[in-house]
């Protein structure tokens, strides 16, 4: 698997979470929906960055699908 150029290095907090919090290692794709623990592993952050498209990069049709109003002026 190719790692993203945006992958951050694991810091002390990540290491502590890996050892003490089983939720941190959970492979669930729904982690961000849990409000009590809204953190992601470095790999999950990189994968999300690779998949998400910034609003500024959306085409007019994509903007309309996302419900964004487009005003020329």
PQR file with spaces between the fields and no chain letter, atoms N, CA, C, O and H, PARSE charges and radii, in Angstrom:
ATOM       1  N    UNK     1       0.838   -1.182    0.000 -0.4000 1.5000
ATOM       2  CA   UNK     1       0.000    0.000    0.000 -0.0000 2.0000
ATOM       3  C    UNK     1       0.883    1.246    0.000  0.5500 1.7000
ATOM       4  O    UNK     1       1.803    1.361    0.809 -0.5500 1.4000
ATOM       5  N    UNK     2       0.602    2.161   -0.896 -0.4000 1.5000
ATOM       6  CA   UNK     2       1.375    3.395   -1.010 -0.0000 2.0000
ATOM       7  C    UNK     2       0.952    4.362    0.092  0.5500 1.7000
ATOM       8  O    UNK     2      -0.235    4.642    0.264 -0.5500 1.4000
ATOM       9  H    UNK     2      -0.146    2.067   -1.553  0.4000 1.0000
ATOM      10  N    UNK     3       1.937    4.871    0.839 -0.4000 1.5000
ATOM      11  CA   UNK     3       1.625    5.835    1.879 -0.0000 2.0000
ATOM      12  C    UNK     3       1.553    7.234    1.284  0.5500 1.7000
ATOM      13  O    UNK     3       2.277    7.562    0.344 -0.5500 1.4000
ATOM      14  H    UNK     3       2.901    4.644    0.699  0.4000 1.0000
ATOM      15  N    UNK     4       0.691    8.033    1.831 -0.4000 1.5000
ATOM      16  CA   UNK     4       0.489    9.388    1.342 -0.0000 2.0000
ATOM      17  C    UNK     4       1.665   10.279    1.707  0.5500 1.7000
ATOM      18  O    UNK     4       2.345   10.055    2.708 -0.5500 1.4000
ATOM      19  H    UNK     4       0.102    7.767    2.595  0.4000 1.0000
ATOM      20  N    UNK     5       1.894   11.288    0.885 -0.4000 1.5000
ATOM      21  CA   UNK     5       2.939   12.253    1.209 -0.0000 2.0000
ATOM      22  C    UNK     5       2.525   13.122    2.390  0.5500 1.7000
ATOM      23  O    UNK     5       3.355   13.841    2.946 -0.5500 1.4000
ATOM      24  H    UNK     5       1.341   11.470    0.072  0.4000 1.0000
ATOM      25  N    UNK     6       1.260   13.066    2.780 -0.4000 1.5000
ATOM      26  CA   UNK     6       0.751   13.866    3.890 -0.0000 2.0000
ATOM      27  C    UNK     6       0.755   13.108    5.210  0.5500 1.7000
ATOM      28  O    UNK     6       0.328   13.649    6.230 -0.5500 1.4000
ATOM      29  H    UNK     6       0.586   12.481    2.329  0.4000 1.0000
ATOM      30  N    UNK     7       1.228   11.872    5.211 -0.4000 1.5000
ATOM      31  CA   UNK     7       1.225   11.063    6.425 -0.0000 2.0000
ATOM      32  C    UNK     7       2.149   11.684    7.460  0.5500 1.7000
ATOM      33  O    UNK     7       3.341   11.864    7.214 -0.5500 1.4000
ATOM      34  H    UNK     7       1.575   11.432    4.383  0.4000 1.0000
ATOM      35  N    UNK     8       1.592   12.008    8.613 -0.4000 1.5000
ATOM      36  CA   UNK     8       2.413   12.599    9.667 -0.0000 2.0000
ATOM      37  C    UNK     8       3.070   11.495   10.485  0.5500 1.7000
ATOM      38  O    UNK     8       2.601   10.357   10.509 -0.5500 1.4000
ATOM      39  H    UNK     8       0.623   11.862    8.813  0.4000 1.0000
ATOM      40  N    UNK     9       4.154   11.847   11.147 -0.4000 1.5000
ATOM      41  CA   UNK     9       4.827   10.869   11.990 -0.0000 2.0000
ATOM      42  C    UNK     9       4.019   10.658   13.256  0.5500 1.7000
ATOM      43  O    UNK     9       3.367   11.575   13.754 -0.5500 1.4000
ATOM      44  H    UNK     9       4.535   12.771   11.127  0.4000 1.0000
ATOM      45  N    UNK    10       4.070    9.445   13.767 -0.4000 1.5000
ATOM      46  CA   UNK    10       3.372    9.137   15.002 -0.0000 2.0000
ATOM      47  C    UNK    10       4.071    9.856   16.148  0.5500 1.7000
ATOM      48  O    UNK    10       5.290    9.757   16.295 -0.5500 1.4000
ATOM      49  H    UNK    10       4.600    8.700   13.363  0.4000 1.0000
ATOM      50  N    UNK    11       3.299   10.586   16.965 -0.4000 1.5000
ATOM      51  CA   UNK    11       3.899   11.308   18.086 -0.0000 2.0000
ATOM      52  C    UNK    11       3.652   10.562   19.398  0.5500 1.7000
ATOM      53  O    UNK    11       3.105    9.460   19.400 -0.5500 1.4000
ATOM      54  H    UNK    11       2.310   10.667   16.846  0.4000 1.0000
ATOM      55  N    UNK    12       4.059   11.173   20.509 -0.4000 1.5000
ATOM      56  CA   UNK    12       3.918   10.527   21.821 -0.0000 2.0000
ATOM      57  C    UNK    12       2.452   10.253   22.163  0.5500 1.7000
ATOM      58  O    UNK    12       2.135    9.226   22.762 -0.5500 1.4000
ATOM      59  H    UNK    12       4.503   12.069   20.507  0.4000 1.0000
ATOM      60  N    UNK    13       1.572   11.160   21.787 -0.4000 1.5000
ATOM      61  CA   UNK    13       0.145   10.949   22.062 -0.0000 2.0000
ATOM      62  C    UNK    13      -0.373    9.724   21.311  0.5500 1.7000
ATOM      63  O    UNK    13      -1.143    8.938   21.864 -0.5500 1.4000
ATOM      64  H    UNK    13       1.829   11.995   21.300  0.4000 1.0000
ATOM      65  N    UNK    14       0.042    9.557   20.059 -0.4000 1.5000
ATOM      66  CA   UNK    14      -0.365    8.383   19.283 -0.0000 2.0000
ATOM      67  C    UNK    14       0.144    7.099   19.937  0.5500 1.7000
ATOM      68  O    UNK    14      -0.585    6.112   20.033 -0.5500 1.4000
ATOM      69  H    UNK    14       0.667   10.196   19.610  0.4000 1.0000
ATOM      70  N    UNK    15       1.388    7.121   20.381 -0.4000 1.5000
ATOM      71  CA   UNK    15       1.964    5.931   21.030 -0.0000 2.0000
ATOM      72  C    UNK    15       1.201    5.587   22.305  0.5500 1.7000
ATOM      73  O    UNK    15       0.913    4.418   22.564 -0.5500 1.4000
ATOM      74  H    UNK    15       1.980    7.923   20.304  0.4000 1.0000
ATOM      75  N    UNK    16       0.873    6.610   23.107 -0.4000 1.5000
ATOM      76  CA   UNK    16       0.137    6.364   24.342 -0.0000 2.0000
ATOM      77  C    UNK    16      -1.247    5.803   24.018  0.5500 1.7000
ATOM      78  O    UNK    16      -1.687    4.838   24.643 -0.5500 1.4000
ATOM      79  H    UNK    16       1.107    7.559   22.897  0.4000 1.0000
ATOM      80  N    UNK    17      -1.928    6.398   23.049 -0.4000 1.5000
ATOM      81  CA   UNK    17      -3.256    5.921   22.672 -0.0000 2.0000
ATOM      82  C    UNK    17      -3.204    4.489   22.150  0.5500 1.7000
ATOM      83  O    UNK    17      -4.089    3.689   22.455 -0.5500 1.4000
ATOM      84  H    UNK    17      -1.571    7.182   22.541  0.4000 1.0000
ATOM      85  N    UNK    18      -2.185    4.159   21.373 -0.4000 1.5000
ATOM      86  CA   UNK    18      -2.043    2.808   20.836 -0.0000 2.0000
ATOM      87  C    UNK    18      -1.940    1.781   21.971  0.5500 1.7000
ATOM      88  O    UNK    18      -2.480    0.680   21.868 -0.5500 1.4000
ATOM      89  H    UNK    18      -1.466    4.809   21.125  0.4000 1.0000
ATOM      90  N    UNK    19      -1.245    2.148   23.051 -0.4000 1.5000
ATOM      91  CA   UNK    19      -1.057    1.224   24.175 -0.0000 2.0000
ATOM      92  C    UNK    19      -2.258    1.167   25.108  0.5500 1.7000
ATOM      93  O    UNK    19      -2.561    0.103   25.649 -0.5500 1.4000
ATOM      94  H    UNK    19      -0.805    3.042   23.135  0.4000 1.0000
ATOM      95  N    UNK    20      -2.950    2.290   25.311 -0.4000 1.5000
ATOM      96  CA   UNK    20      -3.950    2.371   26.369 -0.0000 2.0000
ATOM      97  C    UNK    20      -5.397    2.478   25.913  0.5500 1.7000
ATOM      98  O    UNK    20      -6.300    2.335   26.738 -0.5500 1.4000
ATOM      99  H    UNK    20      -2.704    3.154   24.872  0.4000 1.0000
ATOM     100  N    UNK    21      -5.647    2.721   24.656 -0.4000 1.5000
ATOM     101  CA   UNK    21      -7.023    2.919   24.203 -0.0000 2.0000
ATOM     102  C    UNK    21      -7.346    1.981   23.044  0.5500 1.7000
ATOM     103  O    UNK    21      -6.896    2.216   21.923 -0.5500 1.4000
ATOM     104  H    UNK    21      -4.914    2.837   23.987  0.4000 1.0000
ATOM     105  N    UNK    22      -8.115    0.926   23.293 -0.4000 1.5000
ATOM     106  CA   UNK    22      -8.434   -0.024   22.221 -0.0000 2.0000
ATOM     107  C    UNK    22      -9.223    0.625   21.080  0.5500 1.7000
ATOM     108  O    UNK    22      -9.165    0.154   19.944 -0.5500 1.4000
ATOM     109  H    UNK    22      -8.480    0.735   24.204  0.4000 1.0000
ATOM     110  N    UNK    23      -9.950    1.689   21.370 -0.4000 1.5000
ATOM     111  CA   UNK    23     -10.718    2.384   20.338 -0.0000 2.0000
ATOM     112  C    UNK    23      -9.803    2.981   19.275  0.5500 1.7000
ATOM     113  O    UNK    23     -10.174    3.051   18.103 -0.5500 1.4000
ATOM     114  H    UNK    23      -9.997    2.072   22.292  0.4000 1.0000
ATOM     115  N    UNK    24      -8.613    3.411   19.676 -0.4000 1.5000
ATOM     116  CA   UNK    24      -7.671    4.039   18.746 -0.0000 2.0000
ATOM     117  C    UNK    24      -7.285    3.091   17.620  0.5500 1.7000
ATOM     118  O    UNK    24      -7.068    3.535   16.493 -0.5500 1.4000
ATOM     119  H    UNK    24      -8.311    3.354   20.628  0.4000 1.0000
ATOM     120  N    UNK    25      -7.198    1.816   17.895 -0.4000 1.5000
ATOM     121  CA   UNK    25      -6.814    0.823   16.895 -0.0000 2.0000
ATOM     122  C    UNK    25      -8.009    0.263   16.129  0.5500 1.7000
ATOM     123  O    UNK    25      -7.841   -0.561   15.231 -0.5500 1.4000
ATOM     124  H    UNK    25      -7.374    1.455   18.811  0.4000 1.0000
ATOM     125  N    UNK    26      -9.204    0.704   16.479 -0.4000 1.5000
ATOM     126  CA   UNK    26     -10.411    0.239   15.809 -0.0000 2.0000
ATOM     127  C    UNK    26     -10.354    0.594   14.327  0.5500 1.7000
ATOM     128  O    UNK    26     -10.059    1.736   13.977 -0.5500 1.4000
ATOM     129  H    UNK    26      -9.340    1.374   17.209  0.4000 1.0000
ATOM     130  N    UNK    27     -10.631   -0.366   13.460 -0.4000 1.5000
ATOM     131  CA   UNK    27     -10.560   -0.162   12.011 -0.0000 2.0000
ATOM     132  C    UNK    27     -11.851    0.415   11.440  0.5500 1.7000
ATOM     133  O    UNK    27     -11.980    0.551   10.223 -0.5500 1.4000
ATOM     134  H    UNK    27     -10.871   -1.294   13.745  0.4000 1.0000
ATOM     135  N    UNK    28     -12.796    0.752   12.290 -0.4000 1.5000
ATOM     136  CA   UNK    28     -14.094    1.252   11.846 -0.0000 2.0000
ATOM     137  C    UNK    28     -13.955    2.528   11.022  0.5500 1.7000
ATOM     138  O    UNK    28     -13.173    3.413   11.367 -0.5500 1.4000
ATOM     139  H    UNK    28     -12.691    0.642   13.279  0.4000 1.0000
ATOM     140  N    UNK    29     -14.706    2.617    9.949 -0.4000 1.5000
ATOM     141  CA   UNK    29     -14.706    3.819    9.113 -0.0000 2.0000
ATOM     142  C    UNK    29     -15.554    4.932    9.711  0.5500 1.7000
ATOM     143  O    UNK    29     -15.599    6.038    9.172 -0.5500 1.4000
ATOM     144  H    UNK    29     -15.342    1.897    9.670  0.4000 1.0000
ATOM     145  N    UNK    30     -16.220    4.648   10.811 -0.4000 1.5000
ATOM     146  CA   UNK    30     -17.150    5.611   11.386 -0.0000 2.0000
ATOM     147  C    UNK    30     -16.567    6.318   12.606  0.5500 1.7000
ATOM     148  O    UNK    30     -17.323    6.853   13.417 -0.5500 1.4000
ATOM     149  H    UNK    30     -16.184    3.749   11.249  0.4000 1.0000
ATOM     150  N    UNK    31     -15.255    6.334   12.754 -0.4000 1.5000
ATOM     151  CA   UNK    31     -14.633    6.946   13.925 -0.0000 2.0000
ATOM     152  C    UNK    31     -15.005    8.418   14.088  0.5500 1.7000
ATOM     153  O    UNK    31     -15.255    8.879   15.202 -0.5500 1.4000
ATOM     154  H    UNK    31     -14.641    5.900   12.095  0.4000 1.0000
ATOM     155  N    UNK    32     -15.040    9.154   12.978 -0.4000 1.5000
ATOM     156  CA   UNK    32     -15.290   10.586   13.084 -0.0000 2.0000
ATOM     157  C    UNK    32     -16.698   10.889   13.572  0.5500 1.7000
ATOM     158  O    UNK    32     -16.963   12.009   14.008 -0.5500 1.4000
ATOM     159  H    UNK    32     -14.837    8.779   12.073  0.4000 1.0000
ATOM     160  N    UNK    33     -17.608    9.923   13.510 -0.4000 1.5000
ATOM     161  CA   UNK    33     -18.973   10.148   13.966 -0.0000 2.0000
ATOM     162  C    UNK    33     -19.085   10.029   15.483  0.5500 1.7000
ATOM     163  O    UNK    33     -20.083   10.460   16.060 -0.5500 1.4000
ATOM     164  H    UNK    33     -17.393    9.013   13.155  0.4000 1.0000
ATOM     165  N    UNK    34     -18.085    9.455   16.131 -0.4000 1.5000
ATOM     166  CA   UNK    34     -18.088    9.334   17.585 -0.0000 2.0000
ATOM     167  C    UNK    34     -17.581   10.642   18.173  0.5500 1.7000
ATOM     168  O    UNK    34     -16.407   10.978   18.016 -0.5500 1.4000
ATOM     169  H    UNK    34     -17.275    9.104   15.662  0.4000 1.0000
ATOM     170  N    UNK    35     -18.452   11.384   18.847 -0.4000 1.5000
ATOM     171  CA   UNK    35     -18.066   12.700   19.339 -0.0000 2.0000
ATOM     172  C    UNK    35     -17.223   12.634   20.597  0.5500 1.7000
ATOM     173  O    UNK    35     -16.481   13.573   20.883 -0.5500 1.4000
ATOM     174  H    UNK    35     -19.405   11.112   18.975  0.4000 1.0000
ATOM     175  N    UNK    36     -17.315   11.547   21.360 -0.4000 1.5000
ATOM     176  CA   UNK    36     -16.546   11.492   22.600 -0.0000 2.0000
ATOM     177  C    UNK    36     -15.055   11.249   22.351  0.5500 1.7000
ATOM     178  O    UNK    36     -14.238   11.569   23.214 -0.5500 1.4000
ATOM     179  H    UNK    36     -17.918   10.784   21.128  0.4000 1.0000
ATOM     180  N    UNK    37     -14.683   10.697   21.207 -0.4000 1.5000
ATOM     181  CA   UNK    37     -13.276   10.461   20.862 -0.0000 2.0000
ATOM     182  C    UNK    37     -13.066   10.733   19.374  0.5500 1.7000
ATOM     183  O    UNK    37     -12.959    9.790   18.589 -0.5500 1.4000
ATOM     184  H    UNK    37     -15.347   10.436   20.506  0.4000 1.0000
ATOM     185  N    UNK    38     -13.004   11.995   18.973 -0.4000 1.5000
ATOM     186  CA   UNK    38     -12.942   12.312   17.539 -0.0000 2.0000
ATOM     187  C    UNK    38     -11.538   12.316   16.942  0.5500 1.7000
ATOM     188  O    UNK    38     -11.228   13.192   16.134 -0.5500 1.4000
ATOM     189  H    UNK    38     -13.090   12.761   19.610  0.4000 1.0000
ATOM     190  N    UNK    39     -10.687   11.374   17.312 -0.4000 1.5000
ATOM     191  CA   UNK    39      -9.333   11.359   16.759 -0.0000 2.0000
ATOM     192  C    UNK    39      -9.150   10.209   15.789  0.5500 1.7000
ATOM     193  O    UNK    39      -9.889    9.225   15.807 -0.5500 1.4000
ATOM     194  H    UNK    39     -10.940   10.663   17.968  0.4000 1.0000
ATOM     195  N    UNK    40      -8.150   10.360   14.947 -0.4000 1.5000
ATOM     196  CA   UNK    40      -7.835    9.353   13.943 -0.0000 2.0000
ATOM     197  C    UNK    40      -6.350    9.031   14.005  0.5500 1.7000
ATOM     198  O    UNK    40      -5.543    9.839   14.465 -0.5500 1.4000
ATOM     199  H    UNK    40      -7.549   11.159   14.932  0.4000 1.0000
ATOM     200  N    UNK    41      -6.010    7.861   13.546 -0.4000 1.5000
ATOM     201  CA   UNK    41      -4.597    7.500   13.457 -0.0000 2.0000
ATOM     202  C    UNK    41      -3.968    8.281   12.304  0.5500 1.7000
ATOM     203  O    UNK    41      -4.688    8.773   11.434 -0.5500 1.4000
ATOM     204  H    UNK    41      -6.665    7.205   13.173  0.4000 1.0000
ATOM     205  N    UNK    42      -2.644    8.404   12.280 -0.4000 1.5000
ATOM     206  CA   UNK    42      -1.994    9.102   11.164 -0.0000 2.0000
ATOM     207  C    UNK    42      -2.371    8.513    9.800  0.5500 1.7000
ATOM     208  O    UNK    42      -2.551    9.262    8.840 -0.5500 1.4000
ATOM     209  H    UNK    42      -2.059    8.004   12.986  0.4000 1.0000
ATOM     210  N    UNK    43      -2.491    7.191    9.702 -0.4000 1.5000
ATOM     211  CA   UNK    43      -2.864    6.568    8.429 -0.0000 2.0000
ATOM     212  C    UNK    43      -4.286    6.947    8.022  0.5500 1.7000
ATOM     213  O    UNK    43      -4.557    7.187    6.846 -0.5500 1.4000
ATOM     214  H    UNK    43      -2.345    6.583   10.483  0.4000 1.0000
ATOM     215  N    UNK    44      -5.196    6.999    9.001 -0.4000 1.5000
ATOM     216  CA   UNK    44      -6.576    7.373    8.694 -0.0000 2.0000
ATOM     217  C    UNK    44      -6.657    8.831    8.240  0.5500 1.7000
ATOM     218  O    UNK    44      -7.403    9.157    7.317 -0.5500 1.4000
ATOM     219  H    UNK    44      -4.976    6.804    9.957  0.4000 1.0000
ATOM     220  N    UNK    45      -5.884    9.711    8.896 -0.4000 1.5000
ATOM     221  CA   UNK    45      -5.862   11.118    8.486 -0.0000 2.0000
ATOM     222  C    UNK    45      -5.367   11.252    7.052  0.5500 1.7000
ATOM     223  O    UNK    45      -5.950   11.989    6.257 -0.5500 1.4000
ATOM     224  H    UNK    45      -5.278    9.446    9.646  0.4000 1.0000
ATOM     225  N    UNK    46      -4.296   10.542    6.721 -0.4000 1.5000
ATOM     226  CA   UNK    46      -3.724   10.615    5.368 -0.0000 2.0000
ATOM     227  C    UNK    46      -4.704   10.069    4.335  0.5500 1.7000
ATOM     228  O    UNK    46      -4.855   10.648    3.259 -0.5500 1.4000
ATOM     229  H    UNK    46      -3.822    9.944    7.366  0.4000 1.0000
ATOM     230  N    UNK    47      -5.371    8.962    4.650 -0.4000 1.5000
ATOM     231  CA   UNK    47      -6.337    8.372    3.729 -0.0000 2.0000
ATOM     232  C    UNK    47      -7.498    9.336    3.484  0.5500 1.7000
ATOM     233  O    UNK    47      -7.964    9.475    2.353 -0.5500 1.4000
ATOM     234  H    UNK    47      -5.249    8.492    5.524  0.4000 1.0000
ATOM     235  N    UNK    48      -7.964   10.002    4.545 -0.4000 1.5000
ATOM     236  CA   UNK    48      -9.059   10.962    4.406 -0.0000 2.0000
ATOM     237  C    UNK    48      -8.620   12.145    3.544  0.5500 1.7000
ATOM     238  O    UNK    48      -9.374   12.588    2.678 -0.5500 1.4000
ATOM     239  H    UNK    48      -7.585    9.889    5.464  0.4000 1.0000
ATOM     240  N    UNK    49      -7.414   12.658    3.767 -0.4000 1.5000
ATOM     241  CA   UNK    49      -6.909   13.780    2.961 -0.0000 2.0000
ATOM     242  C    UNK    49      -6.800   13.401    1.491  0.5500 1.7000
ATOM     243  O    UNK    49      -7.089   14.211    0.610 -0.5500 1.4000
ATOM     244  H    UNK    49      -6.801   12.298    4.470  0.4000 1.0000
ATOM     245  N    UNK    50      -6.378   12.160    1.229 -0.4000 1.5000
ATOM     246  CA   UNK    50      -6.245   11.705   -0.159 -0.0000 2.0000
ATOM     247  C    UNK    50      -7.599   11.596   -0.855  0.5500 1.7000
ATOM     248  O    UNK    50      -7.692   11.821   -2.062 -0.5500 1.4000
ATOM     249  H    UNK    50      -6.143   11.502    1.944  0.4000 1.0000
ATOM     250  N    UNK    51      -8.642   11.255   -0.111 -0.4000 1.5000
ATOM     251  CA   UNK    51      -9.951   11.006   -0.705 -0.0000 2.0000
ATOM     252  C    UNK    51     -10.820   12.256   -0.796  0.5500 1.7000
ATOM     253  O    UNK    51     -11.666   12.347   -1.686 -0.5500 1.4000
ATOM     254  H    UNK    51      -8.566   11.072    0.869  0.4000 1.0000
ATOM     255  N    UNK    52     -10.631   13.224    0.107 -0.4000 1.5000
ATOM     256  CA   UNK    52     -11.486   14.403    0.131 -0.0000 2.0000
ATOM     257  C    UNK    52     -11.060   15.413   -0.929  0.5500 1.7000
ATOM     258  O    UNK    52      -9.874   15.561   -1.225 -0.5500 1.4000
ATOM     259  H    UNK    52      -9.944   13.150    0.830  0.4000 1.0000
ATOM     260  N    UNK    53     -12.037   16.096   -1.487 -0.4000 1.5000
ATOM     261  CA   UNK    53     -11.788   17.129   -2.491 -0.0000 2.0000
ATOM     262  C    UNK    53     -12.088   18.480   -1.839  0.5500 1.7000
ATOM     263  O    UNK    53     -13.183   18.661   -1.306 -0.5500 1.4000
ATOM     264  H    UNK    53     -13.000   15.975   -1.246  0.4000 1.0000
ATOM     265  N    UNK    54     -11.150   19.440   -1.862 -0.4000 1.5000
ATOM     266  CA   UNK    54     -11.432   20.764   -1.294 -0.0000 2.0000
ATOM     267  C    UNK    54     -12.538   21.472   -2.076  0.5500 1.7000
ATOM     268  O    UNK    54     -12.665   21.282   -3.286 -0.5500 1.4000
ATOM     269  H    UNK    54     -10.260   19.293   -2.295  0.4000 1.0000
ATOM     270  N    UNK    55     -13.337   22.290   -1.384 -0.4000 1.5000
ATOM     271  CA   UNK    55     -14.409   23.028   -2.050 -0.0000 2.0000
ATOM     272  C    UNK    55     -13.885   23.841   -3.218  0.5500 1.7000
ATOM     273  O    UNK    55     -14.551   23.953   -4.247 -0.5500 1.4000
ATOM     274  H    UNK    55     -13.233   22.444   -0.402  0.4000 1.0000
ATOM     275  N    UNK    56     -12.701   24.408   -3.068 -0.4000 1.5000
ATOM     276  CA   UNK    56     -12.154   25.259   -4.125 -0.0000 2.0000
ATOM     277  C    UNK    56     -11.841   24.475   -5.400  0.5500 1.7000
ATOM     278  O    UNK    56     -11.667   25.071   -6.463 -0.5500 1.4000
ATOM     279  H    UNK    56     -12.160   24.317   -2.232  0.4000 1.0000
ATOM     280  N    UNK    57     -11.767   23.151   -5.304 -0.4000 1.5000
ATOM     281  CA   UNK    57     -11.453   22.328   -6.472 -0.0000 2.0000
ATOM     282  C    UNK    57     -12.682   21.723   -7.140  0.5500 1.7000
ATOM     283  O    UNK    57     -12.558   21.016   -8.140 -0.5500 1.4000
ATOM     284  H    UNK    57     -11.908   22.667   -4.441  0.4000 1.0000
ATOM     285  N    UNK    58     -13.862   21.994   -6.597 -0.4000 1.5000
ATOM     286  CA   UNK    58     -15.084   21.417   -7.159 -0.0000 2.0000
ATOM     287  C    UNK    58     -15.480   22.113   -8.455  0.5500 1.7000
ATOM     288  O    UNK    58     -15.299   23.321   -8.605 -0.5500 1.4000
ATOM     289  H    UNK    58     -13.962   22.568   -5.784  0.4000 1.0000
ATOM     290  N    UNK    59     -16.015   21.343   -9.376 -0.4000 1.5000
ATOM     291  CA   UNK    59     -16.571   21.923  -10.602 -0.0000 2.0000
ATOM     292  C    UNK    59     -17.938   22.520  -10.269  0.5500 1.7000
ATOM     293  O    UNK    59     -18.451   22.319   -9.169 -0.5500 1.4000
ATOM     294  H    UNK    59     -16.162   20.362   -9.254  0.4000 1.0000
ATOM     295  N    UNK    60     -18.519   23.241  -11.202 -0.4000 1.5000
ATOM     296  CA   UNK    60     -19.831   23.848  -10.987 -0.0000 2.0000
ATOM     297  C    UNK    60     -20.878   22.774  -10.687  0.5500 1.7000
ATOM     298  O    UNK    60     -21.689   22.936   -9.776 -0.5500 1.4000
ATOM     299  H    UNK    60     -18.102   23.405  -12.096  0.4000 1.0000
ATOM     300  N    UNK    61     -20.862   21.680  -11.448 -0.4000 1.5000
ATOM     301  CA   UNK    61     -21.825   20.596  -11.219 -0.0000 2.0000
ATOM     302  C    UNK    61     -21.617   19.937   -9.860  0.5500 1.7000
ATOM     303  O    UNK    61     -22.588   19.636   -9.166 -0.5500 1.4000
ATOM     304  H    UNK    61     -20.203   21.548  -12.188  0.4000 1.0000
ATOM     305  N    UNK    62     -20.370   19.711   -9.473 -0.4000 1.5000
ATOM     306  CA   UNK    62     -20.097   19.115   -8.166 -0.0000 2.0000
ATOM     307  C    UNK    62     -20.550   20.042   -7.046  0.5500 1.7000
ATOM     308  O    UNK    62     -21.069   19.581   -6.029 -0.5500 1.4000
ATOM     309  H    UNK    62     -19.581   19.956  -10.037  0.4000 1.0000
ATOM     310  N    UNK    63     -20.356   21.359   -7.228 -0.4000 1.5000
ATOM     311  CA   UNK    63     -20.797   22.334   -6.232 -0.0000 2.0000
ATOM     312  C    UNK    63     -22.308   22.285   -6.064  0.5500 1.7000
ATOM     313  O    UNK    63     -22.816   22.334   -4.944 -0.5500 1.4000
ATOM     314  H    UNK    63     -19.935   21.733   -8.054  0.4000 1.0000
ATOM     315  N    UNK    64     -23.027   22.188   -7.180 -0.4000 1.5000
ATOM     316  CA   UNK    64     -24.487   22.113   -7.119 -0.0000 2.0000
ATOM     317  C    UNK    64     -24.932   20.842   -6.405  0.5500 1.7000
ATOM     318  O    UNK    64     -25.868   20.873   -5.607 -0.5500 1.4000
ATOM     319  H    UNK    64     -22.615   22.148   -8.091  0.4000 1.0000
ATOM     320  N    UNK    65     -24.264   19.722   -6.688 -0.4000 1.5000
ATOM     321  CA   UNK    65     -24.603   18.458   -6.029 -0.0000 2.0000
ATOM     322  C    UNK    65     -24.366   18.538   -4.526  0.5500 1.7000
ATOM     323  O    UNK    65     -25.092   17.923   -3.745 -0.5500 1.4000
ATOM     324  H    UNK    65     -23.503   19.696   -7.336  0.4000 1.0000
ATOM     325  N    UNK    66     -23.352   19.295   -4.121 -0.4000 1.5000
ATOM     326  CA   UNK    66     -23.036   19.438   -2.704 -0.0000 2.0000
ATOM     327  C    UNK    66     -23.914   20.484   -2.027  0.5500 1.7000
ATOM     328  O    UNK    66     -23.843   20.659   -0.810 -0.5500 1.4000
ATOM     329  H    UNK    66     -22.762   19.795   -4.756  0.4000 1.0000
ATOM     330  N    UNK    67     -24.744   21.182   -2.808 -0.4000 1.5000
ATOM     331  CA   UNK    67     -25.645   22.176   -2.246 -0.0000 2.0000
ATOM     332  C    UNK    67     -24.992   23.527   -2.028  0.5500 1.7000
ATOM     333  O    UNK    67     -25.449   24.305   -1.190 -0.5500 1.4000
ATOM     334  H    UNK    67     -24.801   21.040   -3.796  0.4000 1.0000
ATOM     335  N    UNK    68     -23.936   23.818   -2.761 -0.4000 1.5000
ATOM     336  CA   UNK    68     -23.233   25.090   -2.636 -0.0000 2.0000
ATOM     337  C    UNK    68     -23.748   26.036   -3.715  0.5500 1.7000
ATOM     338  O    UNK    68     -23.765   25.692   -4.897 -0.5500 1.4000
ATOM     339  H    UNK    68     -23.564   23.186   -3.441  0.4000 1.0000
ATOM     340  N    UNK    69     -24.168   27.230   -3.300 -0.4000 1.5000
ATOM     341  CA   UNK    69     -24.650   28.211   -4.280 -0.0000 2.0000
ATOM     342  C    UNK    69     -23.472   28.848   -4.981  0.5500 1.7000
ATOM     343  O    UNK    69     -22.447   29.134   -4.362 -0.5500 1.4000
ATOM     344  H    UNK    69     -24.154   27.510   -2.340  0.4000 1.0000
ATOM     345  N    UNK    70     -23.618   29.066   -6.260 -0.4000 1.5000
ATOM     346  CA   UNK    70     -22.554   29.662   -7.058 -0.0000 2.0000
ATOM     347  C    UNK    70     -23.013   31.021   -7.558  0.5500 1.7000
ATOM     348  O    UNK    70     -23.991   31.122   -8.298 -0.5500 1.4000
ATOM     349  H    UNK    70     -24.450   28.834   -6.763  0.4000 1.0000
ATOM     350  N    UNK    71     -22.304   32.060   -7.152 -0.4000 1.5000
ATOM     351  CA   UNK    71     -22.575   33.417   -7.635 -0.0000 2.0000
ATOM     352  C    UNK    71     -21.341   33.906   -8.362  0.5500 1.7000
ATOM     353  O    UNK    71     -20.232   33.868   -7.830 -0.5500 1.4000
ATOM     354  H    UNK    71     -21.509   31.978   -6.551  0.4000 1.0000
ATOM     355  N    UNK    72     -21.548   34.362   -9.578 -0.4000 1.5000
ATOM     356  CA   UNK    72     -20.421   34.821  -10.383 -0.0000 2.0000
ATOM     357  C    UNK    72     -19.822   36.105   -9.815  0.5500 1.7000
ATOM     358  O    UNK    72     -18.617   36.332   -9.926 -0.5500 1.4000
ATOM     359  H    UNK    72     -22.450   34.393  -10.010  0.4000 1.0000
ATOM     360  N    UNK    73     -20.660   36.942   -9.210 -0.4000 1.5000
ATOM     361  CA   UNK    73     -20.186   38.250   -8.758 -0.0000 2.0000
ATOM     362  C    UNK    73     -20.133   38.329   -7.274  0.5500 1.7000
ATOM     363  O    UNK    73     -19.755   39.363   -6.724 -0.5500 1.4000
ATOM     364  H    UNK    73     -21.639   36.757   -9.121  0.4000 1.0000
